[in-house]
Amino acid sequence: MSLDDKNTLAVEGGSPVRNTLLPYGHQCIDEDDIKAVVDVLRSDWLTTGPKVAEFEKRFAEMVGAKYAVAVNSGTAALHAAAFAAGIGPGDEVITTPMTFAASANCVLYCGGRPVFGDVEADTLLLDPSSVESKVSPKTKAIIAVDYAGQPCDYDALKKLSDEHGLILIADACHALGATYKNRKVGTLADMTVFSFHPVKHITTGEGGMVVTDNPDFAVKLRAFRNHGITADHRQREADGSWFYEMAELGYNYRLPDINCALGLSQLKKLDKFVARRRQIAALYDSAFADMPALFPLAQRDDRKSSYHLYVVRLNLSKLNASRQQVFGALRAENIGVNVHYIPVYWHPYYNKLGYGKGLCPVAEKAYEEIVTLPLFPAMSDRDAEDVIKAVKKVLSAYAE
């Protein structure tokens, strides 16, 4: 292979940095995980059995919360938290546009209205000063999103919540294993929501969890995930009764024992998974430190990210290419980059509700510049080197 061929972008006919696509995220499953699932398949309980309670107990202990309620997705967890918070018609909930739509959709599910606060330009985390400017007499709650794995400024958000009598919900779907001022994510808000999708820190296939120290919230969450029924089958059996009541309109958001067994096995490896994510992020940080056309998101000194995502911003003034061109060129090099996220209120459904562009200018500008690079625990150092090599190759080719 000639030097010219190596330097020519794959999108222009050159040889790609690697021969197979490296995805931006991927689950890490081993034989222990498979055995845990098979053991449940051979047991008497496939759902609503003992593994659910065991997973909830272990997870609560891991994050330092009193109660944990398992559900079948991160979206279900957000919906359950919004319900437990009492969000309903006429209520407003402040959240970020720099997130997956579920963080705002959960408010709509309950009949409320999402209000979008802007983000900090360097971290893309919800900006407490913007939140404060959006508080109104209708505001019921704040849903803070720990974007990419770094916790929000919870002291500032808690102060705001307390001053205005609001419920603070942490969407920590990106941040399992992260800390804020040496406090674990899971202890920083009235309720905290996690996701166990395959690309997250641990997986149950699909799944989610809500943790809280509030016993009233825990009761509401448990009923909501089980059709609004106030007593589960174990309680009825213990009482020797068949009787149950549906007190609220709930959903079947239960997480089966099969999934919980996988979660229990994965939870044992959480520290190792997070440590590896941080190692890869450190490799990227070092490689990209002096590149004028790109800069990683800022990391606050009082927080420790668990790096669900590694997001960089392109300095397009230093490039003779658009973000779309850079994205396409990296994909052609077999680097499975992604973009997180389109501002929620730019989606067509939100347009139909009356939302439009211009609400959060910092988030909107960031969206035009961000790219997510591959990051997951099973990546090798060689994989990370391929990402670095491809980024440098593409940005060098497009440099002004």
TAKA-V490382 format. One record per backbone hydrogen bond with DSSP energy under -0.5 kcal/mol. CO is the residue of the C=O (numbers start at 1). NH is the residue of the N-H. Records with the same first field share a line. If there is no record, write none. Layout:
CO->NH, NH
//
This chain:
2->6
3->7
4->8
5->15
9->12, 14
10->13
21->23
22->336
24->375
27->29
30->34
31->35
32->36
33->37
34->38
35->39
36->40
37->41
38->42
40->43
44->46
46->257, 258
49->52, 53
50->54
51->55
52->56
53->57
54->58
55->59
56->60
57->61
58->62
59->63
60->64, 65
67->212
69->210
71->208
73->77
74->78
75->79
76->80
77->81
78->82
79->83
80->84
81->85
82->87
83->86
88->91
91->113
92->140, 141
93->115
94->143
95->117
97->99, 344
100->103
101->104, 105
102->106
104->107, 108
105->109
106->110
107->110, 112
108->111
111->90
113->93
115->95, 117
117->97
118->127
120->124
122->298
125->120
126->128
127->130, 131
128->132
129->133
130->134
131->134, 135
132->135
136->139
138->92
140->167
141->94
142->144, 169
143->96
144->146, 171
145->126, 147
146->149
147->150
148->308, 309
149->306
152->154
153->157
154->158
155->159
156->160
157->161
158->162
159->163
160->164
161->165, 166
162->165
167->142, 169
168->190, 191
169->144, 171
170->172, 193
171->146
172->175
174->308
175->178
178->185
179->304
180->183
183->180
184->187
190->213
191->170
192->211
193->172
194->209
196->204, 205
197->200
204->206
205->198
207->196
208->71
209->194
210->69
211->192
212->67
213->215
214->218
215->219
216->220
217->221
218->222
219->223
220->224
221->225
223->226, 228, 229
224->227, 251
225->253
226->229
227->250
228->247, 248
232->236
233->237
234->238
235->239
236->240, 241
237->240
245->230, 247
248->250
251->227, 253
253->72
254->256
256->260
257->261
258->262
259->263
260->264
261->265
262->266
263->267
264->268
266->269
267->270
269->273
270->274
271->275
272->276
273->277
274->278
275->279
276->280
277->281
278->282
279->283
280->284
281->285
282->286
283->287
284->288
285->289
286->289
288->291
290->292
291->294
293->315
295->313
300->303
302->181
304->179
309->311
310->373
311->297
312->371
313->295
314->316
315->318
316->319
318->400
322->326
323->327
324->328
325->329
326->330
327->331
328->332
329->333
330->335
331->334
333->18
334->22, 336
335->337
338->372
343->346
344->347
347->350, 351
348->352
349->353
350->355
351->354
356->359
360->364
361->365
362->366
363->367
364->368
366->369, 370
369->314
371->312, 373
372->338
373->310
376->379
380->384
381->385
382->386
383->387
384->388
385->389
386->390
387->391
388->392
389->393
390->394
391->395
392->396
393->397
394->398
396->399
398->320
//
